[in-house]
Structures are given as C-alpha cells and as structure tokens.
Amino acid sequence: MAPVTLTWQSGIASADNPAAMRNTVFAENVAKASGGKITIDVVYADAIIPATEADSGFADGRLDIGQFMPQYQPQKFPLASLLTDLTILRPGGAFTGELIATGALAQSGAELPELSDEYAAAGMVQIVPIVPGNSTVIVCSTPIETISDLTGKQVRVSGSIHNAQVAALGGTPVSLPYAEVYEGLQRGIVDCAVGSASAIASREWVDVAPYVVISEEHSLAGTPEVVAASATTWGELPLAAKQLLFDESMTYVKNEIMIDYTTGIVPLFDRAQSIVYIEGAASKAFDAENEQLASDAADVSAAAAKLVTASQSAMDEWTSLVEDLGYSDEGGYHDFSSWFDPDVDLQPFMDAYFERAMSASRPE
C-alpha cells in the first residue's frame, strides 16, 4: 500500500501527560507493524474539533481514527450513549471492577448490530464499542465525614444520569463547563464534582477537593470513550491495514486499563484527605436509582432492551471469568497503592477480551 497519514484526535492536554502513553504507543506500534507505511498523527487538546462535535469531524474526514464520546450527543447516538450509561452496572472492586466492565460492555456492544448501524449512519465505523475507564467518584472541597454530609451540596455533574444518581444521594446536581471545574471548586462556586479518578487526578481537582465519596458495591456512571474511524477513510484502507489498526486497538485498550490504575486510582487516593463510602440507607437509595435507570433505558426501544439485558448478563459472565483468570482485589480504594501490583500481567485478560468480545468484529 502507499504510505498514509491518519489523524487521531485526543482530549488529553498534551503528549507530556502520562495518560498520553496509550496514544503514543498506539502510533509507534502501528508505524512499526506497517513498516512505516501508516503514520498516526496524534493531535492533542481536541485541537481540530471540540469533542462535542467530533462526529462531524469523522464524517467529513478531518478526523480519521481516534477517541469518540457518544454521550455528548445522546439523541444522535442513543444506543452508543446508553452503552456508556450502562457503566452503572459495573460491580465493585477497585481492581477487578474495571476488568469486568471492560469485557462485559465490549461484548454486549459488539454483539448488537444496531449499534454498528448507528455509527454507520453518522459516517463512522465502530472499532472498539466502549473503553469504560476507571472508577467514577465524587470529590468535595469541604470535609465529608458521612454520606449524609452530601445532602444539599452543589455537585457538578456532566449528564442526566449523574443528575439522577447525585439526587438519589441527597446532593443538588448543577452544571459547570469542564474547563471551569477546578476554579469552581477552588472558589466555592460548586461544593463537589463528579469525575473519573483519572480526570480528577490529572486535572488536579483533588488538590482543591480532597474529600472523596465512592461506592465499593455500586457505580456512578463512567465517562467512557469509543475507538472509532471515519467511514470514508476506513473504506479506502486495504484489509491488512484495517486488521493492523484493529489489532493495535487491543493494545490501546490494555494500556488504557493500566493507565487508569497508575495515573488515576493510585494518585487520587494517595492524595485524598478522606474517603467516605456510600453505605446504609444511601446505598439502598443509590442501588434502587441505578436499577430504575436501567429499567427506564430498556423501555426506550427493542434494541435498547436487548443491550441492557445483554450487558447485565455479560457482567455476571465476566465477574466469574475474571475470577477464574486469577485476578482479585486484595484491598479497597483507601489502600489501593499498597496492594496493587503495577506489574500485573493483563495478557490473560486481554486474550479473553479478544476471544469473547472482539474477535468477531475483526475485519475479514
């Protein structure tokens, strides 16, 4: 094939951010495996097009391949957005929870043809249906000693599903642009904010909001991403190039998981001044809200019902599988850095991930 350069956009601020490793390794691996025929040009800080409008960038060819967040446009991508919302089904486990959600939601997403059709209608190709990311937590700027202290607090949220979850815990959900959250917490414009461990650590929200609220049994909705491509670009690539990009996307997922642990959970909980777990009556209310959210989502359409049911079943399947593979939680979030092994071998998990969730999607 003739040499080609593909543009990959990332929301990460710069290549200097530790989380950028997943992008740079992907680009390096693709270049090496293709003998220099495929160059991945990684553009940071959403410099080409805002993440909220990235679908148009894929459709018109400004973006060739890369990260996409369908939850910004739930009306255009209802099934893809629902799949991101179903991170609420993630079980507890500071380490195993992400493995289970990664396998289960990729499997249920890959098995639903209507999801691929949704992307195709937007001029896009789904490569990896979801990369769930790590634990979502609430951080507050003033001390939280018990979960009841969250009552009445103004909590910055990023979507309707967080609205419902925060309200179930007694908080008052409010909106604030992502770029303004740090200053909002610092100046008391908001009391708390919902975010992933990685975002909170990398954006340094924890420095002004070091009081963490988290559940060990249930889950706040995550902020996942999808690996997608422009349908036009994808259609012009030879089969071998498509297979190479697909295969290296598996390594991208593996690196994303490890980054979530090492640059998200570890620094967040090491810097937290206190950790309050959602428990007691609050836990029951939170669990009931999550169940209602899943039930309401299933009522939207037949495809949505299939996705919810498949995701619930897959969570149970992957909970057993992850245990059978020998992965376990030796502690909780509060002492994560003391028991988590940064050299853990994720390859057995990735082998199962490819075989059970992704192999049928590999271009042939």
Buried (B, 14 or more C-beta within 10 A) or exposed (E): EEEBEBBBBBBBBEEEBBBBBBBBBBBEBBBEBBEEBBBBEBBBEBEEBEBEEBBEBBBEEBBBBBBBBBBBBBEEBBBBBBBBBBBBBBBBBBBBBBBBBBBBBBBBBBBBEBBBEBBEEBBBBBBBBBBBBBBBBBBBBEEBEEBBBBEEBBBBBBBBBBBBBBBBBBBBBBEBEBEEBBEBBBEEBBBBBBBBBBBBBBBEBBEBBBBBBBBBEBBBBBBBBBBBBBBBBBEEBEEEBBBBBBBBBBBBBBBBBBBBBBBBBBBBBEBBEEBBBBBEEBBEBBBEBBEEBBEEBBEBBEBBBBBBEBBBEBBEBBBEBBEEBEBEBEEBBBEBBEEBEEEEEBEEBBEBBBEBBBEEBBBE
